[in-house]
Amino acid sequence: TVGPPAGDRPEDSRRHFIRGSSLLLAGALPAAGLPATGPPAAAASADSLRHPPTIAPAAGRVIKVGLVGCGSRGMTVVNNLLAASLLHGCVQLTAVADAFPDSLQRILRGLKGKYPQQVSVDSTSRCLGLDGYRQLLDRDVDLVLLATPPAFRPQHFEAVVAAGKHIYAEKPIAIDVMGVERFQAANQLALEQRLVVGVGLPRRFQPQYQATVAQLRSGAIGQIVSAQAIQSVRQPRANRGGKSRSELEVQLRNWTQHAWASGGPWVEPHVQNLDVINWVLGDHPLEAKPLEAKPQRADSKQHDGPSPIEFRYASGVSVLSQCLLIDDNGPARLSLTVQGSRGHCDLAAGKIFDSNGRLAWRATSAGGEDGLMQSLLAAIGEGAQFNQAGDAVEATLTAILGRTASSHGQRVGWDELHSS
């Protein structure tokens, strides 16, 4: 059985960190408004061949929304939702939860100024602490947005499903296989209850990507033989704040830099690129193998970028993939391309070129992230079935597969993930 060596896995890092932080959890955190609890321990089949549904929104119904996680990711998510709701017309943010009071206050100030008619959060619906999400679930909300560090996602998702609320969960849905399995099990209950489940994989709802994938499916570049998904991601500088902050608080505030919270660069930023490749190919990879012999150094702060990986799919297609971490002021780049027998495609640009390199087709509409949110809100309003969990599960497992092969330095099969 192949898996990351002990200490390389985010699950191991998380356990080690919590054991070493017990005094902080017992002493320093309550003073900061945090309960003395640490990060959590760590479905439907994907239907990648269909386009996401477009559902006409119902008029007149107010959808009450609760936000869990008021950092920059939470601000982006709720901004996208409220912007999309301008077409829906009846959405109100009525509850928020966060571990830190300053984050909660900052997001409310920003949103109230931008959406004064859609933000109505009274003092009793401002839920503080690591268990603030439980308080929020006691409030009268229809839809819960989950935008905390991904390590918390399975636990929070389970709780929202148990409370019978509709859900939008930011990507990724988990940081390890155990978390994915927890998410899948909870999603079965969500399906039984006909709860709407959206996940932060918006490209499946963007007209540019939809049109480009349709061209590839129709044979615009012939038979697909290979693909590439390579991204460089800026690593923001850590904000340690004052000396009064505990180490756990610092890491939670800078969670993208810590694998126990984010899952590392393969899993957190790169999962959306791997989802597009799975969508194009209509499948998940059979295996992943590193293109560099030595394993990457285990470091919770992720200073070293992961080694490149070659994914192999059942169709015979090979995919070169890597997610590079760069300095905060470096150029962020994305290469998302597909090579065929009669040309190639730049998915990120929505362009197709013939075998001579001449532009043969170009998408006419780019589109933002509103399509996903509009479909989610419309499904809630109409009582329609809407569940992205299958695609999210396969994308997250693909990312974990790449991370495992990269960190372990050897080939790993898809089926080995669940047995490792």
C-alpha positions in Angstrom: 0.0 0.0 0.0 1.4 3.4 -1.0 0.8 6.6 0.9 2.7 9.6 2.1 5.2 8.8 4.8 4.3 9.6 8.4 4.6 13.3 9.0 4.1 14.2 5.3 0.3 13.8 5.5 -1.8 16.8 6.5 -3.7 14.5 8.9 -0.4 13.7 10.7 0.7 17.3 10.8 -2.7 18.3 12.3 -2.5 15.7 15.0 1.1 16.6 15.8 0.2 20.3 15.9 -2.7 19.9 18.3 -0.7 17.7 20.7 1.9 20.4 20.8 -0.6 23.2 21.2 -2.7 21.8 24.1 -1.6 24.6 26.5 -2.4 27.3 23.9 -5.8 25.8 23.3 -6.5 25.6 27.1 -5.1 29.0 27.9 -4.5 31.5 25.2 -7.5 30.8 22.9 -10.4 31.7 25.3 -8.8 35.0 25.9 -9.0 35.7 22.1 -12.6 34.7 22.0 -11.9 31.1 20.9 -13.2 28.0 22.5 -10.6 25.5 23.6 -11.1 23.1 20.7 -8.8 22.3 17.8 -9.2 21.5 14.1 -11.2 18.5 13.2 -9.9 15.0 12.4 -10.0 14.5 9.2 -22.4 10.6 -2.7 -23.3 10.9 -5.7 -21.1 9.7 -8.6 -19.7 12.4 -10.8 -21.7 13.2 -13.9 -18.9 15.0 -15.8 -20.5 14.5 -19.2 -23.4 16.8 -18.7 -23.5 20.6 -18.6 -24.7 22.1 -15.4 -28.4 22.9 -15.3 -29.8 26.4 -15.7 -32.9 26.9 -13.6 -35.2 29.9 -13.7 -35.3 31.6 -10.3 -38.6 31.9 -8.5 -39.8 35.3 -7.7 -40.9 36.6 -4.3 -39.2 34.1 -1.9 -36.6 35.5 0.6 -33.6 33.2 1.0 -31.9 33.8 4.3 -28.2 33.1 4.2 -25.6 32.4 6.9 -21.9 32.7 6.3 -19.3 30.6 8.2 -15.8 32.0 7.8 -15.5 35.7 7.5 -11.9 36.0 6.1 -11.0 37.0 2.5 -12.4 33.7 1.1 -15.7 34.3 2.9 -15.8 37.9 1.5 -15.4 36.6 -2.0 -18.0 33.9 -1.7 -20.7 36.2 -0.2 -19.9 39.0 -2.7 -20.4 36.5 -5.5 -23.7 35.3 -4.0 -25.1 38.8 -3.4 -24.1 39.9 -6.8 -25.9 36.9 -8.3 -28.9 37.6 -6.1 -29.5 40.9 -7.9 -31.1 38.8 -10.6 -32.9 36.6 -8.1 -34.0 39.6 -6.0 -34.8 38.0 -2.6 -31.7 37.1 -0.7 -30.6 38.4 2.7 -27.5 37.7 4.7 -28.9 37.3 8.2 -26.1 35.4 10.2 -22.4 35.2 10.3 -19.8 33.1 12.2 -16.1 33.4 12.6 -13.4 32.5 15.1 -12.2 36.1 15.3 -14.3 39.2 16.1 -12.3 41.6 14.0 -12.9 39.4 10.9 -16.6 39.3 11.6 -16.8 43.0 12.1 -14.7 43.8 9.0 -16.8 41.7 6.7 -20.1 43.2 8.0 -18.8 46.7 7.5 -17.8 46.0 3.9 -21.0 44.2 2.9 -23.3 46.6 4.6 -21.8 49.5 2.6 -22.1 47.6 -0.7 -25.4 45.7 -0.2 -27.4 47.8 2.4 -30.7 46.2 1.6 -29.4 42.6 1.6 -27.4 42.5 4.8 -29.4 42.3 8.0 -27.4 40.7 10.8 -28.4 41.6 14.3 -26.2 41.1 17.4 -27.6 37.7 18.3 -26.7 36.3 14.9 -23.0 37.3 15.1 -21.6 34.0 16.2 -18.0 33.9 17.6 -15.5 31.1 18.2 -14.4 27.9 16.6 -17.9 26.4 17.4 -19.7 29.5 16.1 -21.0 27.5 13.2 -23.1 25.5 15.6 -24.7 28.7 17.0 -25.4 29.9 13.4 -27.2 26.6 12.6 -29.7 27.4 15.3 -30.6 30.6 13.5 -33.4 30.9 10.9 -31.3 30.5 7.7 -32.1 28.6 4.5 -28.6 28.5 3.0 -25.2 28.2 4.7 -22.0 29.3 3.0 -18.9 27.4 4.2 -15.7 29.4 3.7 -13.5 28.3 6.6 -10.1 26.6 6.1 -10.7 23.3 4.2 -9.6 21.1 7.1 -12.9 22.0 8.8 -15.1 21.4 5.7 -16.2 17.8 6.3 -17.2 18.5 9.9 -19.0 21.7 9.0 -20.7 20.0 6.1 -22.0 17.2 8.3 -23.4 19.7 10.7 -25.2 21.7 8.1 -26.7 18.6 6.5 -27.9 17.4 9.9 -29.5 20.8 10.4 -31.4 20.5 7.1 -30.0 23.6 5.5 -28.9 24.1 1.9 -25.2 24.4 1.4 -22.5 26.1 -0.6 -19.1 24.7 0.3 -15.9 26.4 -0.9 -13.3 24.2 -2.6 -11.7 21.8 -1.7 -14.3 19.7 0.2 -11.6 18.1 2.3 -7.8 17.9 2.7 -7.4 14.1 2.9 -9.2 10.9 1.9 -10.8 10.5 5.3 -12.4 13.9 5.0 -13.6 13.1 1.5 -15.3 10.0 2.8 -17.0 12.0 5.6 -18.2 14.5 3.0 -19.5 11.7 0.8 -21.4 10.1 3.6 -23.0 13.4 4.6 -23.9 14.1 1.0 -25.9 10.9 0.8 -28.1 12.3 3.5 -28.2 15.7 1.7 -29.5 13.8 -1.4 -32.2 12.0 0.6 -33.3 15.4 2.0 -33.2 17.0 -1.4 -30.8 19.7 0.0 -29.1 21.9 -2.6 -25.3 21.4 -2.5 -23.1 23.8 -4.4 -19.3 23.7 -4.4 -16.7 26.3 -5.4 -16.0 24.9 -8.8 -17.5 27.8 -10.9 -15.8 27.1 -14.2 -18.4 24.4 -15.0 -20.9 27.2 -15.1 -18.9 29.8 -17.0 -20.0 30.2 -20.7 -16.4 30.3 -22.0 -15.5 27.0 -20.4 -18.8 25.4 -21.3 -18.5 26.4 -25.0 -14.8 25.3 -25.2 -15.5 21.9 -23.6 -18.4 21.4 -26.0 -16.0 22.1 -28.9 -13.5 19.6 -27.6 -16.3 17.0 -27.2 -17.4 17.6 -30.8 -13.9 16.7 -32.1 -12.6 20.2 -32.8 -8.9 19.1 -32.2 -9.4 15.5 -33.1 -8.6 12.8 -30.6 -7.3 14.1 -27.3 -3.8 12.7 -26.6 -2.5 14.8 -23.7 -3.2 17.8 -21.5 -1.5 20.2 -19.1 -2.6 21.8 -15.9 0.2 24.0 -14.4 -0.4 27.0 -12.1 1.8 29.4 -10.2 0.2 30.8 -7.1 1.3 33.8 -5.1 2.2 32.9 -1.5 1.0 35.9 0.6 3.2 37.1 3.4 2.1 35.8 6.8 0.3 38.3 9.0 1.4 37.4 12.5 -0.3 40.4 14.2 0.7 41.3 17.8 2.6 39.2 20.3 -0.7 38.4 22.1 -1.8 36.1 19.3 -1.3 32.4 20.0 0.5 30.2 17.4 -2.8 28.5 16.5 -4.5 31.8 15.9 -1.6 32.9 13.7 -1.9 29.7 11.7 -5.7 29.9 11.4 -5.4 33.5 10.1 -2.8 32.4 7.6 -4.3 29.0 6.8 -3.2 28.9 3.1 0.4 28.6 4.3 -0.2 25.6 6.5 -0.9 22.1 5.0 -2.8 20.9 8.0 -5.4 23.6 7.3 -5.4 23.9 3.5 -4.3 20.5 2.2 -1.2 22.1 0.5 -0.9 23.7 -2.9 -2.0 20.6 -4.8 -5.3 20.4 -2.9 -6.3 24.0 -2.2 -5.7 26.2 -5.3 -5.0 23.5 -7.8 -8.2 21.4 -7.4 -10.2 23.7 -9.7 -7.8 23.2 -12.5 -7.8 19.4 -12.1 -11.6 19.5 -12.1 -11.6 21.1 -15.5 -9.3 18.4 -16.9 -11.6 15.7 -15.4 -14.6 17.5 -17.0 -12.9 17.6 -20.4 -11.9 13.9 -20.2 -15.1 12.7 -18.6 -13.2 10.7 -16.0 -10.8 10.7 -13.2 -7.1 9.5 -13.5 -6.1 5.9 -12.9 -2.8 6.8 -11.4 -0.2 9.5 -10.8 3.5 9.4 -10.9 6.2 12.0 -10.1 8.5 13.3 -12.8 11.2 14.0 -10.2 12.8 11.1 -8.3 13.2 12.7 -4.8 10.2 13.4 -2.6 9.5 17.0 -1.7 10.5 18.2 1.8 7.7 18.0 4.3 7.1 21.5 5.6 3.9 22.8 7.0 4.6 26.2 5.6 5.0 24.8 2.1 8.1 26.9 1.0 8.9 24.2 -1.6 6.7 23.8 -4.6 5.5 20.2 -5.2 7.2 18.2 -7.9 5.5 17.8 -11.3 3.1 14.9 -11.7 2.0 12.9 -14.7 -1.6 11.6 -14.4 -2.7 8.7 -16.6 -6.4 8.2 -17.6 -8.1 5.1 -18.8 -8.4 6.6 -22.3 -4.6 6.6 -22.5 -4.4 10.4 -22.1 -1.5 11.7 -20.0 -1.7 15.0 -18.1 1.3 17.0 -16.9 0.4 18.8 -13.7 2.0 21.0 -11.1 1.2 23.9 -8.8 4.1 26.2 -8.0 4.3 28.6 -5.1 5.9 31.9 -5.9 6.7 35.1 -4.0 3.8 37.4 -3.2 5.0 39.9 -5.9 5.7 37.3 -8.6 3.5 36.7 -11.7 0.6 34.3 -11.2 0.1 32.2 -14.3 -2.1 29.4 -15.5 -1.5 26.9 -18.3 -4.6 24.8 -18.9 -4.2 23.2 -22.3 -5.3 20.1 -24.2 -3.4 18.6 -27.2 -5.3 16.7 -29.9 -4.5 14.9 -33.1 -5.6 17.9 -35.2 -4.7 20.8 -33.0 -4.7 22.1 -29.5 -6.8 24.1 -27.1 -6.1 26.8 -24.5 -8.9 26.3 -22.0 -8.1 29.3 -19.9 -8.3 31.6 -22.9 -11.1 29.8 -24.6 -9.1 29.4 -27.9 -8.6 26.4 -30.3 -5.7 26.3 -32.7 -5.3 24.0 -35.7 -2.3 21.7 -36.3 -0.4 24.7 -37.9 -0.9 26.9 -34.9 -3.6 29.1 -36.5 -6.5 30.3 -34.4 -9.5 28.1 -35.5 -12.1 29.0 -32.9 -12.6 31.4 -30.0 -15.2 31.6 -27.3 -17.2 34.8 -27.5 -18.3 35.0 -23.8 -16.1 34.8 -20.8 -18.5 35.1 -17.8 -17.7 35.3 -14.2 -18.7 33.2 -11.1 -22.3 34.3 -11.1 -23.5 31.3 -13.1 -22.9 28.9 -10.2 -24.5 31.1 -7.6 -27.5 31.9 -9.9 -28.1 28.2 -10.5 -27.8 27.5 -6.8 -30.2 30.2 -5.7 -32.7 29.3 -8.5 -32.6 25.6 -7.4 -33.4 26.7 -3.8 -36.2 28.9 -5.0 -37.8 26.3 -7.2 -37.2 23.3 -5.0 -35.1 21.7 -7.7 -32.4 19.1 -7.4 -28.9 20.6 -7.5 -25.9 18.8 -6.2 -22.2 19.3 -7.2 -20.7 16.9 -4.7 -19.9 14.2 -7.2 -17.7 16.4 -9.3 -16.1 17.9 -6.2 -15.3 14.5 -4.7 -13.5 13.4 -7.9 -11.6 16.7 -8.2 -10.5 16.6 -4.6 -9.4 13.0 -4.8 -7.5 13.8 -8.0 -5.7 16.6 -6.2 -4.9 14.3 -3.2 -3.6 11.6 -5.6 -1.2 14.2 -7.1 -0.1 15.4 -3.7 0.5 11.8 -2.5 2.6 10.8 -5.5 4.5 14.1 -5.3 5.3 13.8 -1.6 6.0 10.1 -1.6 8.1 10.2 -4.7 6.5 7.2 -6.5 3.5 6.1 -8.5 0.2 5.9 -6.7 -3.0 4.3 -8.1 -6.5 5.8 -7.7 -7.7 2.7 -5.8 -4.7 2.8 -3.5 -5.9 6.1 -2.0 -8.7 4.5 0.0 -6.4 1.7 1.2 -3.5 3.8 2.2 
